Every structure is written in C-alpha cells, then in structure tokens.
Amino acid sequence: MTNSAPRKLLQTLTAAFALLLTIGFSACSNKDEDFTAPAMSEYLPLEPGRYIVYRLDSTVFTNLNRDVEIHSYQVKHVVDAQINDNLGRPSYRVYRYIRDKNGTQPWTPSGSFMVTSLSDQTEITDDNQRVIKLHVPLREGFSWKGNRYLPTNPYGGYYSFSVDDDMKNWDFYYDTFQDFSYDNRTYTDVLSVEQINESHNLPIQPNYSIASKERSVERYSRDIGLVYKEYHLWEYQNNSSSANPTYTGFGVTMWMIDHN
C-alpha cells in the first residue's frame, strides 16, 4: 500500500500534465485557424467605374539637369473594364487622366495600365513594366521579389544612372496595418508595402562626386485601394570633367484626395 501510493500519485500528475499540454496545443492551433489574412481584393478592389483622384508631386531636373523642381498635378485612375492582358489572362484596364493641381482644367487622357489579380498575387503592368504589387498572405513581415519580371536596368533607355541595376532583387514586404496620415489627410486601415529605402551621400555636399536616392513605398487602404505612393530613383553626378554637377532620374509622390 505504501509503495503503490507514490506510483498512483505520479501517474495522476503525469496524466494531468499531458492533458494541459494537449489543451495548450489545441488552443494555439485554434488561434492560428481563427486568424484569416485579408484578401488582396480588400486592399485593391476592382470594379468598372471605380476611380481614385490623387495629388501628384513630380520631382524633375531642369536647366540642363542642374536644378531641382517640383511640378504638381492631379491624376485620376478609372477602372474601365475586364479584358485579357498580353498573356491572355483576365485583367482590368485602368485609364489614367491628368489635370492642373488645383483641378480647374478638364481631365486629359494620360495612358492606361493593366491590373491582373491571380490566386496568389496581384500584378500591375504599366509601360511594359510588370510588377507584383501584392502577394498572399497579407501579413506583416511577409516578403517577395516584386520586381522579378523586370529586365536588367529597366530605365536604361531613359536615364544614365546605376540605381536601377539591382531592382529585380528588391525585397517587397508588408510593414504595418494601421492608419496613415499625410498632408493633413488620414487614411484608415492602411497596408504598407515597403520596396526600397536606400540613399548615398545625402544631404549632398559640394565636395561629393556622386549621390543617389532609391525610395519606393506604397500604401493601400481597405475597400479603397492605393492611397499613397512614393517612388524616387535619381542620381547626382559631380563629374570633374563637367563645369556643373547634374542630376538624372525622377521622383514621384502621390496621395489620394478623392474617390467613389
């Protein structure tokens, strides 16, 4: 009797511990099953007739690329219709329009782009550049090669710089799901997609021979779509053989000011 009592107590404690482990694992499993990542369509809805109006600030280099200026406009994206893209996949064509920054002039057509939503990723093809803008699952920290379809030096035909050399290897990732404010406007339930944030020799000093900026981020608001975009690729070149330093490249910052 005396020897069997400890064994029974040990058996009882062992069984209780095993039960607690089972309950703990079950709770964790149910928690994972209960969490469902949002769908891509929630952050990039596509319906004919939907539109978003943006304020756009364009960084341009004037006076033989010696001076930096900001030119401002309004840009409107309108979802037109579902058609097939050049790979034969169902896609939506989106028309782009532009007008003065104060919105006093009529809209002028400014090209179009294609949005292709697949089961695991959403692509945008604009000016023959195909980029994976969103990818499942939509969870903080998830990463993918968003520029994998781009050629080497995709802007080589337009600009003489090196900041586009490694674009195919940019790691896109989901940064945050939270509200976002810019220019006295607040956008709710925003998914941020970080793409690149690198610079060299900024701020520029007179003795610098070269400087550069690579910055790309997009923010999407649930049930609306893209509400903010920053895309800067430029290089400062102070060549000893030239009388004046010059810039080459571009910069775009745009944010939503209206939608339906």
Secondary structure, DSSP 8 states (H G I E B T S, - for coil): -TTHHHHHHHHHHHHHHHHHHHHHHHHHHHHHHH-----HHHHS---TT-EEEEEEEEEEEETTTTEEEEEEEEEEEEEEEEEE-TTS-EEEEEEEEEEETTS-S--EEEEEEEEEE-SSEEEEEETTEEEEEEESS--TT-EE-TTTTS-SSTTTTT---STTTTGGG--EEEEEEEEEEETTEEEEEEEEEEEEEEEES-S--TT-SEEEEEEEEEEEETTTEEEEEEEEEEEEE--TTSSS-EEEEEEEEEEEEEE-
